[in-house]
Structure formats: structure tokens, C-alpha cells
Amino acid sequence: MPKKVFSLTRTFLLLLFSMFSASACASSAAKENMPPEDYVQWLEALKKDMRRRGISQKTLDTVYAHNFFKADSKIIKTDRSQAEFVLTSAQYLNRLVNQKRVENARKRYKENQKNLAPIAEKYGVPENYLIAFWGMESNFGASFGGYGTIEALMTLSYDTRRPEFFRNELYQALKIIDEWQIDYQKLQGSWAGAMGHFQFMPSTFNAYAVDYNQDGTIDIWSDFPEAAASAANYLSSIGWAEGQPWGAEAVLPWNFDYALTGHNHKKALKEWKKLGVKFKNAKISDMDENTQASIFLPDGRKGKAYLALPNFYRIMQWNRSENYALAIGILADYVENQKKWQALDFPFSEKLKTDNVKEIQVFANKYLSKTLSEDGQLGTKTKEAVKLLQKDALLPQDGYPDERLLQRIKAYTPQTGLGVPVPERKLHKGI
């Protein structure tokens, strides 16, 4: 065969092979990017469900021109992640209510006071609290989360951990698009679907967001006054007590009965005063002495004690975390009182792992016949159960699980019970 013909034939064959290889690779890549069949079926059922609930076909066609499928989503990883250690309340507060955030909050307060004053007057929620929520939720608008709300809620609805909750929030998000004709790509927020300056879940948006400037739409992303008015409307609607503080740091007498602490144990202010409790907030002395309040110890008897007034529980309706509510209250106080920021001390030896707390929850469920979520989190129910365990273990009933309680649980037998002392483990800094 002539060299020229051989060369042309070889070139043709190489070109044909490369075209075949590229086509095969493209086909393989396309196949990999195709969602699995069960997802396709789930998506079709989802769209039918949303249509049944009242979402228009136009909105469904617009939104689901893209199927939102991700085989390995960061959203799921974030949802599954859990801190190895339980932060003490003081550590949490030092991290979130730090000097930089306090200074930024005061700056933002001055910049926005003119916009916030009429909102505060209309809804009865002070400007300093709105600034505190804004700082905690989106770092004063600097971080909405970076996730598309529809994409995040689609992923979490398809997941198996809390699909019904997120499916309902997905419906609420589609309802926003439907009713307010908002481009679904504008709905941006956290990995869990919270949106805008104050991180409203879609259901909260539909229930409490307001068209503050009366332009026919609601914008909680780029219109800060409208977002702030929506936040104030929410707090007012759930019962914010106008003119009252969130609470205060409390000073307990030396012989205080720790069994009286906890959010389920409320007394009138005058009763706490009779027991020798003092409060580090002058405003409380001017309040109605019949106002119900509780004393709680987020870091146990070795840490600080706090008085929780009705507004503290309104903050906890926004976010059920006790530490979050404390952070909001303390940051709001810093904005108002202009005091110098000061870091909180914390007892290093009380830092338990989440697995330790899970172990205590598992034991409490069996020993006390409780139904605690075995999630390693120190919620109100877990703390109340801990107090009961501490009572049987002959330990101070402060509701805070520590090494002594953990060791007595490990040493427990039905014959000896919880009350048998065990050598206390010596902890060192850094453990």
C-alpha cells in the first residue's frame, strides 16, 4: 500500500476512534448525570401532590424545568454533621457574642435607627432586639447562606431523615412563588431553607412577612426595612411583651435549692426575691412583681445563673435553643447599654462529648422510662431528666450532666443503684 494512502487511512481510523471514544464518554457522563428511576418517580408524585395542594401548573412548569437532582449533596452532609463536643453556654456565647459582633451591632444600630424606629413603634419590638436577631441570623445581611431555597428543600424532602417537614416547607416556598410572582432563583438562603436577612423559613414568611412599603410585593432579601418589619411582626404576633427585658444574670444565695431551676419551674419575681435571688438588671426592679419567670443554669451550678422572663421564651419560639436565646438577649443588651464587651469564663472540666450525652439519654430512657431523643443535645427535657438522675445519684440537682453523673451511670447496677460514690475522674485543661 502506498505510504500516502496508508497515512490517510490511519488518520481516518484515528479520527473515527476518537469520535467513538468521545461519544461513548459523553454517553457515559450523561448517564451518570441522569437521576435514578426512583427519584424520577418521586419527583412526578411530588409535582402531583403540589398541584393538589393548590400550586399552579405555571409555577410547577417554571420551577421544574430543572429537576434539582444532586447525587452527592453538601446539604445532606451538613444536615448529618454534628459537633464532637457539646459547647458550654459560655463558649457558645463567647463565639457568637464577641467583641467584633458587638461593635458591628452598635454600628448597624446607628446606621439603621431612623428606619427601625417607626417599625419598633408599630410592632412594640425594640430596635436593639431587631439588630441582635439580624446579627445572629445573617451577620447583618452579609451571609444569607448561599443556597437556592428550592434546591435545598428538594434535597431535604427527598432525604429520609425529616422528609415530611421539608416537603411542607417546599410547598410553602412554591406558594411564595405562586402568590407573589417571585422568581424562584431569588429565593436564596441557608442549607435548611431559611431565607433573607432574618432567615425566615418559607412557612414563617407566609404567616408573618409583611409588605411594609406597600408596593405589592414582599422582599426580605434586598429590602432591609421590609425584612425587619416582617421580623417585628412575627415577634409581636407570638406575644412579645412590650417594655420588658428578656431577663438578666441572676445571683443565687449560697443555700439555693438547684432543684428549683429549669424552664418548667416558674415563680413570680417576688417569690424569687424572697428566696434571696438578686438580678443584675435595674429594669427588673420596676416590673410587676407577679410576673412569672424561671431560673436556669446553662453550665450547671459552676457557671452563671440567669433569670428568664416571658420575652426569653418568645425568642425561644424563634429558635428553640436556650443558648441562642441568651445570645440574642445579651447582644441586645450590649447594643442598648454601651458597656464594654467582656468574655465569659467557663468551667473547662464540664465539656462532655455528644456521645457522653447520648449515653446519659439512653440510660435515662431505660431507668426513668422516658422518651428522650437520643441525639446528644442538652435540651430542656434532657436537663429535667438529668435532675431526676442526679437526685437518685445523691448529686446537686442542677440539670447539667457532668463526669460524676456519667461515672455513676457507668457503675450502676440494679443492686447498688445510682447513689454509690465512685472515684471522681481528674480532668486537665485541653481534655
Secondary structure, DSSP 8 states (H G I E B T S, - for coil): --HHHHHHHHHHHHHHHHHHHHHHHHHHHHHHHS--HHHHHHHHHHHHHHHHHT--HHHHHHHTTS----SS-HHHHHHH---SB---HHHHHHHHS-HHHHHHHHHHHHHHHHHHHHHHHHH---HHHHHHHHHHHHTTTT---SEEHHHHHHHHHHSSSSHHHHHHHHHHHHHHHHHH---GGG-EE-TTS-BTTTTB-HHHHHHH---TT-SSS--SSS-HHHHHHHHHHHHHHTT--TT--SEEEEE--TT--GGG-STT-EEEHHHHHHTT-EES-GGGGGS-TT-EEEEE-TTGGGS-EEEE-HHHHHHHHH---HHHHHHHHHHHHHHHH----------GGG--BHHHHHHHHHHHHHHS------SS---HHHHHHHHHHHHHTTS---S---HHHHHHHHT-BTTTBS-S--------TT-
